[in-house]
Amino acid sequence: MRAAWSVVLGLVAVFALSAVARAADAGKEVTLKGTITCAKCDLGVADKCATVIKVKEGDKDVVYYLDDTSGKKNHGKICKTPTQGSVTGTVSEKGDKKVITASKVSFE
């Protein structure tokens, strides 16, 4: 019984530490590099136009939606012409989408 409680307490400690680590990363500014494009016209993953950056993470592509303000500001440049670039900002999740609140958008 004592061993079982030790295992349970160990698991609780691991989960608590991982939650603290994720909270520390929240609000941290990151730079994503990849293809800035339209979620509807190029990727076909949305019902209406939205500016996204598609980045390679490991062996799969991950799509981050730009926040409304920076998305609208930069959409004309990329809607029909995907462009390599980078987006700096803070990442959050809204529903099942990853959203980056951009402080800087650069095109190559």
Contacts in CASP RR format, 6 or more apart in sequence:
PFRMAT RR
TARGET T0000
AUTHOR 0000-0000-0000
METHOD contacts of the structure
MODEL  1
MRAAWSVVLGLVAVFALSAVARAADAGKEVTLKGTITCAKCDLGVADKCA
TVIKVKEGDKDVVYYLDDTSGKKNHGKICKTPTQGSVTGTVSEKGDKKVI
TASKVSFE
26 90 0 8 1.000
26 92 0 8 1.000
27 90 0 8 1.000
27 91 0 8 1.000
27 92 0 8 1.000
28 90 0 8 1.000
29 88 0 8 1.000
29 89 0 8 1.000
29 90 0 8 1.000
29 103 0 8 1.000
30 88 0 8 1.000
30 89 0 8 1.000
30 90 0 8 1.000
30 91 0 8 1.000
30 100 0 8 1.000
31 86 0 8 1.000
31 87 0 8 1.000
31 88 0 8 1.000
31 89 0 8 1.000
32 53 0 8 1.000
32 55 0 8 1.000
32 64 0 8 1.000
32 86 0 8 1.000
32 87 0 8 1.000
32 88 0 8 1.000
32 100 0 8 1.000
33 55 0 8 1.000
33 84 0 8 1.000
33 85 0 8 1.000
33 86 0 8 1.000
34 53 0 8 1.000
34 54 0 8 1.000
34 55 0 8 1.000
34 56 0 8 1.000
34 84 0 8 1.000
34 85 0 8 1.000
34 86 0 8 1.000
35 53 0 8 1.000
35 54 0 8 1.000
35 82 0 8 1.000
35 83 0 8 1.000
35 84 0 8 1.000
35 85 0 8 1.000
36 51 0 8 1.000
36 52 0 8 1.000
36 53 0 8 1.000
36 74 0 8 1.000
36 77 0 8 1.000
36 78 0 8 1.000
36 82 0 8 1.000
36 83 0 8 1.000
36 84 0 8 1.000
36 85 0 8 1.000
36 87 0 8 1.000
36 105 0 8 1.000
36 107 0 8 1.000
37 43 0 8 1.000
37 51 0 8 1.000
37 52 0 8 1.000
37 53 0 8 1.000
37 54 0 8 1.000
37 78 0 8 1.000
37 82 0 8 1.000
37 83 0 8 1.000
38 49 0 8 1.000
38 50 0 8 1.000
38 51 0 8 1.000
38 52 0 8 1.000
38 75 0 8 1.000
38 78 0 8 1.000
38 79 0 8 1.000
38 80 0 8 1.000
38 82 0 8 1.000
39 45 0 8 1.000
39 46 0 8 1.000
39 49 0 8 1.000
39 50 0 8 1.000
39 51 0 8 1.000
39 52 0 8 1.000
39 63 0 8 1.000
39 65 0 8 1.000
40 46 0 8 1.000
40 47 0 8 1.000
40 48 0 8 1.000
40 49 0 8 1.000
40 50 0 8 1.000
41 49 0 8 1.000
41 79 0 8 1.000
41 80 0 8 1.000
42 82 0 8 1.000
43 52 0 8 1.000
43 54 0 8 1.000
43 63 0 8 1.000
45 63 0 8 1.000
49 75 0 8 1.000
49 79 0 8 1.000
50 65 0 8 1.000
50 66 0 8 1.000
50 71 0 8 1.000
50 75 0 8 1.000
51 65 0 8 1.000
51 66 0 8 1.000
51 70 0 8 1.000
51 71 0 8 1.000
51 72 0 8 1.000
51 74 0 8 1.000
51 75 0 8 1.000
51 78 0 8 1.000
52 63 0 8 1.000
52 64 0 8 1.000
52 65 0 8 1.000
52 66 0 8 1.000
53 63 0 8 1.000
53 64 0 8 1.000
53 66 0 8 1.000
53 85 0 8 1.000
53 86 0 8 1.000
53 87 0 8 1.000
53 100 0 8 1.000
54 61 0 8 1.000
54 62 0 8 1.000
54 63 0 8 1.000
54 64 0 8 1.000
55 61 0 8 1.000
55 62 0 8 1.000
55 64 0 8 1.000
56 62 0 8 1.000
62 98 0 8 1.000
63 97 0 8 1.000
63 98 0 8 1.000
64 87 0 8 1.000
64 91 0 8 1.000
64 98 0 8 1.000
64 99 0 8 1.000
64 100 0 8 1.000
65 97 0 8 1.000
65 98 0 8 1.000
65 99 0 8 1.000
65 100 0 8 1.000
66 74 0 8 1.000
66 87 0 8 1.000
66 99 0 8 1.000
66 100 0 8 1.000
66 102 0 8 1.000
66 105 0 8 1.000
67 99 0 8 1.000
67 100 0 8 1.000
67 101 0 8 1.000
67 102 0 8 1.000
70 87 0 8 1.000
70 101 0 8 1.000
70 102 0 8 1.000
70 105 0 8 1.000
71 102 0 8 1.000
73 105 0 8 1.000
74 105 0 8 1.000
77 83 0 8 1.000
77 107 0 8 1.000
83 107 0 8 1.000
83 108 0 8 1.000
84 107 0 8 1.000
84 108 0 8 1.000
85 105 0 8 1.000
85 106 0 8 1.000
85 107 0 8 1.000
85 108 0 8 1.000
86 104 0 8 1.000
86 105 0 8 1.000
86 106 0 8 1.000
87 100 0 8 1.000
87 102 0 8 1.000
87 104 0 8 1.000
87 105 0 8 1.000
87 106 0 8 1.000
88 102 0 8 1.000
88 103 0 8 1.000
88 104 0 8 1.000
88 105 0 8 1.000
89 100 0 8 1.000
89 101 0 8 1.000
89 102 0 8 1.000
89 103 0 8 1.000
89 104 0 8 1.000
90 100 0 8 1.000
90 101 0 8 1.000
90 103 0 8 1.000
91 98 0 8 1.000
91 99 0 8 1.000
91 100 0 8 1.000
92 98 0 8 1.000
92 99 0 8 1.000
92 100 0 8 1.000
92 101 0 8 1.000
93 99 0 8 1.000
END
